[in-house]
Amino acid sequence: MAAQFNGNALLAEYGDESLVAELAQLFLESASSQMDAILGAVERNDAEALRAAAHRLRGAVATFGADSAAQWSYALESMATDGDLRGARDLASRLQVDMRSLCDGASAWVAGHIAA
């Protein structure tokens, strides 16, 4: 199952709709470049760049409770730390699916709550 953005859970945790909307917007602004960094590192077979990019993204998605995206990020980070990138392309593809789902949900939540 792809990662889902749960704005209502974040709202319950943080108690401030504008804060959740701001966090989601900041995430949306950086998600594409973070994913591009991961895909580029995989393409170049650059373990250090992949480790750093996956670590950054893992922190970002963990804020939203996106467990599957965090797990894919952690798996890529671990793989890169070990220096063995076999299978990284497949993991990055799975992460990309989760990120699309997470971003779509975050965009919809932000649009619905900023307009309200």
C-alpha positions as CSV (number, residue, x, y, z in Angstrom):
1,M,0.0,0.0,0.0
2,A,1.4,3.4,-1.0
3,A,2.1,6.0,1.6
4,Q,-0.9,8.2,2.6
5,F,-0.9,11.7,3.8
6,N,-3.0,11.9,7.0
7,G,-3.5,15.6,7.7
8,N,-6.1,14.9,10.3
9,A,-3.7,12.8,12.3
10,L,-1.1,15.6,12.1
11,L,-3.8,18.1,13.1
12,A,-4.6,16.0,16.1
13,E,-0.9,15.8,17.0
14,Y,0.1,19.4,16.4
15,G,-3.3,21.1,17.1
16,D,-2.7,23.9,14.6
17,E,-4.2,23.7,11.1
18,S,-2.0,26.4,9.7
19,L,1.2,24.7,11.0
20,V,0.2,21.4,9.4
21,A,-0.6,23.2,6.1
22,E,2.8,25.0,6.3
23,L,4.7,21.8,7.0
24,A,2.9,20.0,4.2
25,Q,3.6,22.9,1.8
26,L,7.3,22.9,2.7
27,F,7.4,19.2,2.1
28,L,5.7,19.6,-1.3
29,E,8.2,22.2,-2.3
30,S,11.2,20.0,-1.6
31,A,9.9,16.5,-2.3
32,S,10.6,16.6,-6.1
33,S,14.2,17.7,-5.7
34,Q,14.8,15.2,-2.9
35,M,13.4,12.4,-5.1
36,D,15.5,13.7,-8.1
37,A,18.6,13.5,-5.9
38,I,17.8,9.9,-5.0
39,L,17.1,8.9,-8.6
40,G,20.2,10.7,-9.9
41,A,22.4,9.0,-7.3
42,V,21.1,5.6,-8.3
43,E,21.6,6.4,-11.9
44,R,25.2,7.4,-11.3
45,N,25.8,4.5,-8.9
46,D,26.9,7.1,-6.3
47,A,26.5,5.4,-2.9
48,E,27.5,8.5,-0.8
49,A,25.1,10.8,-2.6
50,L,22.3,8.1,-2.3
51,R,23.0,7.7,1.4
52,A,22.7,11.4,2.1
53,A,19.6,11.9,-0.1
54,A,17.8,8.9,1.3
55,H,18.6,10.0,4.9
56,R,17.2,13.5,4.2
57,L,14.1,12.2,2.6
58,R,13.6,9.6,5.4
59,G,13.5,12.5,7.9
60,A,11.0,14.4,5.9
61,V,8.5,11.6,5.4
62,A,8.8,10.4,9.0
63,T,7.3,13.8,10.0
64,F,4.1,12.7,8.2
65,G,4.0,9.2,9.5
66,A,4.5,7.8,6.0
67,D,5.9,4.5,7.2
68,S,6.3,2.8,3.9
69,A,8.2,5.7,2.3
70,A,10.4,6.0,5.4
71,Q,11.1,2.2,5.1
72,W,12.1,2.5,1.4
73,S,14.2,5.5,2.3
74,Y,15.9,3.6,5.1
75,A,16.5,0.6,2.9
76,L,18.2,2.8,0.3
77,E,20.2,4.6,2.9
78,S,21.4,1.2,4.4
79,M,22.2,-0.2,1.0
80,A,24.3,2.9,0.2
81,T,26.0,2.8,3.6
82,D,27.0,-0.8,2.8
83,G,28.2,0.3,-0.6
84,D,26.1,-2.4,-2.4
85,L,23.6,-0.7,-4.7
86,R,22.3,-3.8,-6.3
87,G,18.5,-3.5,-6.2
88,A,18.6,0.3,-5.6
89,R,16.8,1.0,-8.8
90,D,13.8,-1.2,-7.8
91,L,13.7,0.3,-4.3
92,A,13.9,3.8,-5.7
93,S,11.0,3.0,-8.0
94,R,8.9,1.8,-5.0
95,L,9.8,4.9,-3.1
96,Q,8.8,7.1,-6.1
97,V,5.3,5.5,-6.1
98,D,4.9,6.2,-2.4
99,M,6.2,9.8,-2.8
100,R,3.6,10.4,-5.6
101,S,0.8,9.2,-3.4
102,L,2.1,11.1,-0.4
103,C,2.4,14.3,-2.4
104,D,-1.0,13.9,-4.0
105,G,-2.6,13.5,-0.6
106,A,-0.7,16.4,0.9
107,S,-1.6,18.7,-2.1
108,A,-5.3,17.8,-1.7
109,W,-5.2,18.3,2.0
110,V,-3.5,21.7,1.7
111,A,-5.9,22.8,-1.0
112,G,-8.9,21.8,1.1
113,H,-7.7,23.4,4.2
114,I,-6.3,26.6,2.8
115,A,-9.5,27.2,0.8
116,A,-11.7,26.5,3.8
